[in-house]
Amino acid sequence: QVRLVESGGGLVQAGGSLRLSCTVSGTTFSLSAPRWYRQAPGKQREFAASISNGGTTNYADSVKGRFTISRDNAKNTVYLQMNGLKPEDTAVYYCSLNIRAYDYWGQGTQVTVSS
């Protein structure tokens, strides 16, 4: 059973930083390509960042230069380091894996950035 558990969200002032974690179980994490998405109130879920099993990263334009995705295969964990946070980054952040054409999702972690 594939399971994704996010943590690390919270309330931070604009300009601050947070690091999100997503720990994965039930699959061979080192072969996976995890992604981070986010969903702001009243908006559709949107892609934020991804990292391949080889370490290649990809970012949405809205977070490029401020967010960094990384992985620790020994801990089955993917991270999202978020710096220079803005009020528009306020959202629920979700970790996701696609395994054999099926998308698995975590429960999400709330990030709130105050101005």
Secondary structure as UniProt FT lines:
FT   STRAND          3..7
FT   STRAND          10..13
FT   TURN            14..15
FT   STRAND          18..25
FT   HELIX           29..31
FT   STRAND          35..39
FT   TURN            41..42
FT   STRAND          46..51
FT   TURN            53..54
FT   STRAND          57..59
FT   TURN            61..66
FT   STRAND          67..72
FT   HELIX           73..75
FT   STRAND          77..82
FT   HELIX           87..89
FT   STRAND          91..99
FT   TURN            100..101
FT   STRAND          102..105
FT   STRAND          109..114
//
